[in-house]
Amino acid sequence: MTLEGRKKHILQAIVDDYIETAEPVASKSLLSRHPFNLSSATLRNEMSDLEQLGYLEQPHTSAGRVPSDKGYREYVDSLMRIDQLSDVQADEIRQRISTSFSELTQLLKNASSALSEQTGYVSVALTPRLRSSYLKQLKMMMIEPGKVLVVVVLSAGVVKDKLVRIPDYLTAEQLFEVSTAIEQGLCGLSLEDITLVTITSAVKDTPIPDSILNQVLFEAYTAIKQADHLELYIDGSHRLLSLPEFRDVDRAKNVFDTLSRDGMVAGYLDELSGRNGPDGTYMIRIGQEITLQGLSDCSFVTTTYNVDDKIVGNIGVIGPKRMDYSKVVSQMNFVRVLIDKHLKNDNNRMEDIG
């Protein structure tokens, strides 16, 4: 059933008030806070209708109502007004996110921290799948005999490094020769096209015994492939403890148990890549719509950022169903635009350097 105008306005007012106060909303408080041209009895009847239609719920200990999952869904789909960021808020976020180019990891950490601080909720950021990104540079640097730092630079503006062990008797000159051959042979290939066969072919003319060479090649191959490993950054979990919804120990424990399982949260976000909402910028999941066990008392707002035309990652905010959706969406969209802009500028600068 589609809500008619008056019921929509009443539902919107109830959700707005509940977001602000965290207290069940009664008809008396609605009349005092909003310019409804209705009698108290008429308003109570409308609220009763909204409850029967499934948009409101009545806690056992209160005469007021609170939004149900269905009520929140109606609110975010058709009633919510997206706030405009103030210049001060925008500047604060810009300063928090600003970082040097080629540092996707630090950029996402900064973005996650800024989102949590600005919204007051938990923020998450997930690195993108990079298998379609191509190898731009590969350097293998001798730290000490038997210990080498492998640095992988990808076209997406991502730099990954890995400390590996190699035979102690491989010289720095031999290592440089192998590293150069690998880079020249694989540069321009996507991660998904780099195999042990292609990397072995790249060094076939290198005058180093196979017994030594094979171990170096395997370590280089592993470092390249691990550049596609998903990394999740979570910030602000402690902020949930200040919210009335999570003063219940069991409810808080369920959420914290879920947030502690990085792999599960990362997998869930990875599945959402490229599936934004109808306006192409964000998606909101409420209560039971979240398939992550333990978050049924929460809402999860997500959006994707673009590393290039094919590669996307995710950022999100987790909070109570009573979260300030308008504020979260406006700040998240602004952060997404900043990330996209940083990555675009960084890639352009890397092309200039290359």
C-alpha positions as CSV (number, residue, x, y, z in Angstrom):
1,M,0.0,0.0,0.0
2,T,1.3,3.5,-0.9
3,L,1.1,6.0,1.9
4,E,-1.0,9.1,1.2
5,G,0.3,12.6,1.9
6,R,-0.7,13.1,5.5
7,K,0.6,9.8,6.7
8,K,3.8,10.4,4.9
9,H,4.4,13.7,6.7
10,I,3.5,12.1,10.0
11,L,5.9,9.2,9.4
12,Q,8.7,11.6,8.4
13,A,8.2,13.6,11.5
14,I,8.3,10.6,13.7
15,V,11.5,9.2,12.2
16,D,13.1,12.6,12.3
17,D,12.2,13.0,16.0
18,Y,13.3,9.5,16.9
19,I,16.6,10.0,15.2
20,E,17.2,13.1,17.2
21,T,15.9,12.1,20.6
22,A,16.2,8.2,20.7
23,E,12.9,8.3,22.6
24,P,9.6,6.8,21.5
25,V,7.5,9.5,19.9
26,A,4.0,10.3,21.3
27,S,1.3,12.3,19.6
28,K,1.6,15.1,22.2
29,S,5.3,15.7,21.4
30,L,4.6,15.6,17.7
31,L,2.0,18.3,18.0
32,S,4.4,20.5,20.0
33,R,7.3,20.0,17.6
34,H,5.6,20.1,14.2
35,P,2.9,22.4,12.7
36,F,0.3,19.7,12.1
37,N,-3.1,21.2,11.6
38,L,-4.7,18.2,13.3
39,S,-6.4,17.4,16.6
40,S,-4.7,15.1,19.1
41,A,-7.3,12.4,18.5
42,T,-6.8,12.5,14.7
43,L,-3.1,12.3,15.0
44,R,-3.4,9.3,17.4
45,N,-5.6,7.6,14.8
46,E,-3.1,8.3,12.0
47,M,-0.3,6.9,14.2
48,S,-2.4,3.8,15.0
49,D,-3.0,3.3,11.2
50,L,0.7,3.5,10.5
51,E,1.3,0.9,13.2
52,Q,-1.3,-1.4,11.7
53,L,0.3,-0.9,8.3
54,G,3.7,-2.0,9.7
55,Y,5.5,1.4,9.6
56,L,5.6,1.9,13.3
57,E,6.1,-0.2,16.4
58,Q,5.1,0.5,20.0
59,P,7.6,-0.6,22.7
60,H,5.8,-2.3,25.6
61,T,6.9,0.2,28.2
62,S,6.0,3.3,26.2
63,A,3.0,5.2,25.0
64,G,5.0,6.4,22.0
65,R,5.9,4.8,18.8
66,V,9.2,4.0,17.0
67,P,9.8,3.3,13.3
68,S,9.9,-0.3,12.2
69,D,12.3,-1.6,9.5
70,K,9.5,-0.9,7.0
71,G,9.1,2.6,8.3
72,Y,12.8,3.3,8.0
73,R,12.8,1.9,4.5
74,E,9.9,4.2,3.4
75,Y,11.8,7.1,5.0
76,V,15.1,6.6,3.2
77,D,13.4,5.7,-0.1
78,S,11.0,8.6,-0.4
79,L,11.0,11.0,2.6
80,M,14.6,11.7,3.5
81,R,16.1,15.1,2.6
82,I,19.8,14.9,2.0
83,D,21.7,17.5,4.0
84,Q,24.1,19.9,2.3
85,L,27.6,19.8,3.9
86,S,28.7,23.1,5.4
87,D,32.0,24.6,4.2
88,V,33.5,23.9,7.6
89,Q,32.5,20.2,7.4
90,A,33.8,19.9,3.9
91,D,37.2,21.5,4.8
92,E,37.5,19.2,7.8
93,I,37.0,16.1,5.7
94,R,39.4,17.3,3.0
95,Q,42.1,17.9,5.6
96,R,41.6,14.4,7.1
97,I,41.7,12.6,3.8
98,S,44.6,14.6,2.2
99,T,47.6,12.3,1.5
100,S,50.5,11.9,-0.9
101,F,49.8,10.2,-4.2
102,S,50.2,6.5,-4.8
103,E,49.2,5.7,-1.2
104,L,45.8,4.0,-1.6
105,T,46.2,2.3,1.7
106,Q,46.7,5.5,3.6
107,L,44.0,7.3,1.6
108,L,41.4,4.7,2.7
109,K,42.6,4.7,6.3
110,N,42.2,8.5,6.3
111,A,38.8,8.3,4.6
112,S,37.6,5.7,7.1
113,S,38.8,7.8,10.1
114,A,37.2,10.9,8.7
115,L,33.8,9.2,8.1
116,S,33.7,7.8,11.6
117,E,34.6,11.0,13.2
118,Q,32.1,13.1,11.2
119,T,29.2,10.6,11.5
120,G,29.8,9.3,15.0
121,Y,29.4,5.7,13.8
122,V,31.6,2.8,12.7
123,S,33.2,3.3,9.3
124,V,34.6,0.6,7.0
125,A,36.8,0.8,3.8
126,L,37.7,-2.0,1.5
127,T,40.5,-2.0,-1.0
128,P,39.5,-3.0,-4.5
129,R,40.0,-6.2,-6.4
130,L,43.1,-5.4,-8.6
131,R,43.3,-8.4,-10.8
132,S,42.6,-6.4,-13.9
133,S,45.2,-3.7,-13.0
134,Y,48.5,-4.1,-14.8
135,L,52.0,-4.3,-13.5
136,K,53.8,-0.9,-13.8
137,Q,57.0,-1.5,-11.9
138,L,58.6,-4.3,-9.9
139,K,61.7,-3.8,-7.8
140,M,63.6,-6.3,-5.6
141,M,66.0,-4.7,-3.2
142,M,68.6,-6.5,-1.1
143,I,68.1,-5.6,2.6
144,E,70.8,-8.0,3.7
145,P,72.1,-11.4,2.5
146,G,69.1,-13.7,2.2
147,K,66.5,-11.0,2.8
148,V,64.8,-9.0,0.0
149,L,62.1,-6.3,-0.2
150,V,59.8,-6.8,-3.2
151,V,58.0,-3.6,-4.3
152,V,55.0,-4.0,-6.7
153,V,53.6,-0.9,-8.4
154,L,50.3,-1.3,-10.2
155,S,48.6,0.9,-12.8
156,A,45.7,1.6,-10.3
157,G,48.1,3.7,-8.3
158,V,48.7,1.0,-5.7
159,V,52.0,0.2,-4.2
160,K,52.5,-3.1,-2.3
161,D,55.7,-4.4,-0.7
162,K,56.6,-7.7,0.8
163,L,59.7,-8.9,2.7
164,V,60.9,-12.3,1.5
165,R,63.7,-14.8,2.0
166,I,66.0,-15.9,-0.8
167,P,69.2,-18.0,-0.9
168,D,71.9,-16.2,1.1
169,Y,74.5,-16.7,-1.7
170,L,72.5,-14.7,-4.3
171,T,74.4,-11.5,-4.9
172,A,72.9,-8.0,-5.2
173,E,74.0,-7.9,-8.8
174,Q,72.3,-11.2,-9.6
175,L,69.1,-10.0,-7.8
176,F,69.1,-6.7,-9.8
177,E,69.5,-8.8,-13.0
178,V,66.5,-11.0,-12.1
179,S,64.4,-8.1,-11.0
180,T,65.1,-6.1,-14.2
181,A,64.2,-9.1,-16.4
182,I,61.0,-9.8,-14.5
183,E,59.9,-6.1,-14.8
184,Q,60.8,-5.9,-18.5
185,G,59.0,-9.1,-19.2
186,L,55.8,-8.6,-17.2
187,C,55.4,-4.8,-17.3
188,G,52.0,-4.1,-18.9
189,L,50.5,-7.5,-18.1
190,S,47.4,-7.6,-15.8
191,L,47.6,-9.4,-12.5
192,E,45.3,-12.1,-13.8
193,D,47.6,-12.8,-16.8
194,I,50.7,-13.1,-14.7
195,T,51.5,-16.8,-14.0
196,L,54.5,-18.8,-13.0
197,V,54.9,-19.6,-16.7
198,T,55.0,-16.0,-17.8
199,I,57.4,-15.0,-15.0
200,T,59.7,-18.0,-15.8
201,S,59.6,-17.0,-19.5
202,A,60.7,-13.5,-18.6
203,V,64.0,-14.6,-17.1
204,K,64.8,-17.5,-19.4
205,D,68.0,-15.8,-20.6
206,T,69.3,-14.9,-17.2
207,P,72.6,-16.8,-16.5
208,I,71.7,-17.9,-13.0
209,P,71.4,-21.5,-11.9
210,D,67.8,-22.8,-11.8
211,S,68.1,-24.0,-8.3
212,I,68.6,-20.4,-7.1
213,L,66.5,-18.7,-9.7
214,N,63.3,-20.7,-9.1
215,Q,63.1,-19.7,-5.4
216,V,63.5,-16.0,-6.3
217,L,60.9,-16.3,-9.1
218,F,58.4,-17.9,-6.7
219,E,58.8,-15.2,-4.1
220,A,58.4,-12.5,-6.8
221,Y,55.3,-14.3,-8.1
222,T,53.8,-14.5,-4.7
223,A,54.4,-10.8,-4.0
224,I,52.7,-9.9,-7.3
225,K,49.7,-12.1,-6.7
226,Q,49.3,-10.9,-3.1
227,A,48.9,-7.4,-4.4
228,D,45.3,-8.4,-5.1
229,H,44.6,-9.3,-1.5
230,L,41.6,-7.5,0.0
231,E,42.3,-5.3,2.9
232,L,39.6,-4.0,5.3
233,Y,39.9,-0.9,7.5
234,I,37.4,-0.5,10.4
235,D,37.4,2.7,12.4
236,G,35.3,3.9,15.3
237,S,33.8,0.7,16.8
238,H,34.0,2.2,20.2
239,R,31.6,5.0,19.2
240,L,28.7,2.5,19.3
241,L,29.1,2.2,23.1
242,S,27.9,5.8,23.5
243,L,24.6,5.1,21.7
244,P,21.5,4.0,23.7
245,E,20.8,1.1,21.3
246,F,24.0,-0.6,22.3
247,R,23.9,-0.2,26.1
248,D,22.4,-3.7,26.1
249,V,25.4,-6.0,26.5
250,D,24.1,-8.8,24.3
251,R,23.2,-6.5,21.5
252,A,26.6,-4.8,21.6
253,K,28.4,-8.1,21.8
254,N,26.7,-9.3,18.6
255,V,27.8,-6.3,16.7
256,F,31.4,-6.3,18.0
257,D,31.7,-10.1,17.3
258,T,30.8,-9.4,13.7
259,L,33.1,-6.4,13.3
260,S,36.0,-8.5,14.7
261,R,35.7,-10.9,11.7
262,D,37.5,-8.9,9.1
263,G,37.3,-11.6,6.4
264,M,33.5,-12.0,6.7
265,V,32.9,-8.2,6.5
266,A,35.4,-7.8,3.6
267,G,33.7,-10.6,1.7
268,Y,30.3,-9.0,2.2
269,L,31.5,-5.6,1.0
270,D,33.3,-7.3,-2.0
271,E,30.0,-8.8,-3.0
272,L,28.4,-5.4,-3.0
273,S,30.9,-3.9,-5.4
274,G,29.2,-2.1,-8.3
275,R,25.7,-2.5,-6.8
276,N,24.9,1.0,-5.7
277,G,21.4,2.4,-5.1
278,P,19.0,3.7,-7.8
279,D,20.8,7.1,-7.9
280,G,24.1,5.4,-8.5
281,T,25.9,6.7,-5.4
282,Y,24.9,4.8,-2.3
283,M,22.8,1.9,-1.0
284,I,21.2,1.6,2.5
285,R,20.5,-1.8,4.1
286,I,18.3,-1.8,7.2
287,G,18.0,-4.5,9.9
288,Q,17.2,-7.8,8.4
289,E,18.3,-6.6,4.9
290,I,21.9,-7.0,6.1
291,T,22.9,-10.6,5.6
292,L,25.9,-10.3,8.0
293,Q,24.9,-12.2,11.1
294,G,24.9,-9.9,14.2
295,L,24.0,-6.7,12.4
296,S,20.2,-7.1,12.5
297,D,19.9,-4.1,14.9
298,C,21.9,-1.9,12.6
299,S,21.8,-0.1,9.3
300,F,24.6,-0.3,6.8
301,V,25.2,2.5,4.3
302,T,27.7,1.8,1.5
303,T,29.0,3.3,-1.7
304,T,31.7,2.5,-4.2
305,Y,34.8,4.4,-5.3
306,N,36.5,4.0,-8.6
307,V,40.2,3.3,-9.1
308,D,39.7,3.3,-12.8
309,D,36.8,2.3,-15.2
310,K,36.9,-1.4,-14.2
311,I,38.2,-1.4,-10.6
312,V,36.0,-0.4,-7.7
313,G,36.3,-0.6,-3.9
314,N,33.9,0.1,-1.1
315,I,33.4,2.4,1.9
316,G,30.6,2.2,4.4
317,V,29.1,3.3,7.7
318,I,27.5,1.0,10.2
319,G,25.3,2.5,12.9
320,P,21.9,2.0,14.6
321,K,18.8,1.8,12.6
322,R,18.1,5.2,14.2
323,M,21.2,6.7,12.4
324,D,21.0,10.1,10.9
325,Y,20.7,8.8,7.3
326,S,20.8,12.3,5.7
327,K,24.0,13.3,7.4
328,V,25.6,9.9,6.7
329,V,24.7,9.9,3.0
330,S,25.8,13.5,2.4
331,Q,29.2,12.9,4.1
332,M,29.8,9.6,2.5
333,N,29.1,10.9,-1.0
334,F,31.5,13.7,-0.4
335,V,34.2,11.3,0.8
336,R,33.6,9.1,-2.3
337,V,34.0,12.1,-4.6
338,L,37.3,13.0,-2.8
339,I,38.6,9.5,-3.0
340,D,37.8,9.3,-6.8
341,K,39.4,12.7,-7.3
342,H,42.6,11.7,-5.4
343,L,42.9,8.5,-7.3
344,K,42.4,10.1,-10.7
345,N,45.0,12.8,-10.0
346,D,47.4,10.2,-8.6
347,N,47.1,8.0,-11.6
348,N,47.6,11.0,-13.9
349,R,50.8,11.9,-12.0
350,M,52.0,8.4,-12.2
351,E,51.5,8.4,-15.9
352,D,53.5,11.6,-16.2
353,I,56.3,10.1,-14.1
354,G,56.3,6.8,-16.1
